[in-house]
């Protein structure tokens, strides 16, 4: 398992049995906590997050069922193995119905208990990996399609960057593929077999972002019904990708700086320091130097994150990539359709303020609505052929006077509504289409009273 050393809790009132299990598991390289009764076991479950719990069923004070109930309450992802005497197998089966992972007969065979523990930990680790894989696309360089000299220079350097332990700051407009670059850095590095964990700093309010990054203990705040590991723990020995870094609240920036400087932190509501070794790759579409000058971003944090800067150019500066990207999208969708030469030329000449993401959305829409094998220039959406923003009227009209603010506000409002229509009301996706952070998009909706 990646991350901190695997932590196992043994709850067993028989000292001899407790010590045998402890010696066995420590010999396997696990970090072992022991409790001589159910009450002590319950206390440890409230203070720590364990990868596995092994508990006897029959104990004074709080029995194994009580430990199982507590474990499921504070850490439902943690598997629980029950220890049972031969005469009480039916009790163990009952415990499995209540949520236990498996049971071990007493006296047990060493190879048998090793196998059960190994399978329990593999199941927990597999569940976590499935979650992580859903959150990211696994990629090396195969999904970064380019013929542009600047991009080729970036790709040439990525392997060298990947082998470094230094933090990386990826800059570039929204939709340029900064997340693909971050993925590639991880998968080209010696951390590729460890976790790559991504979070978008713009989509979560400050309190929730803090609890996601650092984790929390049950009761740390209203709604904290169970213990939860933070992303720093999950990313230990791997990579943590902080997207839209400029949107991180100022107060939280100081906590992030402390983790970078010391490698340690506490979960919310926790009492012990946890130590991690994480490489941070961050990304932003904002000018962080300007944010530092305006007092919105910590200068010391900026220099820590910007150890290796990587700038991804916008699509309008790499127009030679547009035909390649179109073909790439068609292949990924197993589509036999093709774009005519004139249609492709129109797409090449469009400014693509939403960059690759906007191009992909347009290609998808055209594949959906076109019945022809060859998609022609006449089928290109009107906003592409006309350009994103309507052009101002003739010079004579401007000479007669124009109220610029209301004019621009009408345009902005119309595109906010169009973006929401296109995404079926999904605000995060609509914000991405327009190259805005979620907070900025939400502010503009409030400004115009758009619900």
Buried (B, 14 or more C-beta within 10 A) or exposed (E): BBBBEBBBBBBBBBEEBBEBBBEBBEEEEBBBBBBBBBBBBBEBBBBBBBBBBBBBBBBEEBBBBBBBBBBBBBBEBBBBBBBBBEEBEEBBEBBBEEEBBBBBBBEBEEEEBBEBBEBBBEEBBEEBEEEBEEEBEEBBBEBBBBEBEEBEEBBEEBBEBBEEEEBBBBBBBBBBBBBBBBBBBBBBBEBBEBBBBBBBBBBBEEEEBBBBBBBBBBEBEEEBEBBBBBBBBBBBBBBBBBBBBBBBBEEBBEBBBEBBEEBEBBBBBBEEEBEBBBBBBBBBBBEBEEBBEEEBBBEEBBEBBBEBEBEBBBBBEBBEBBBBBBBBBBEEEEEEBBBBEEBBBBBBBBBBBBBBBBBBBBBEEBBEEBEEEEBEBEBBEEBBEEEBEEEEEEEEEEEEEEEEEEEEBEEBBEBBBBBBEBBEEEBEBBBBBBBBBBBBBBEBBEEBEEE
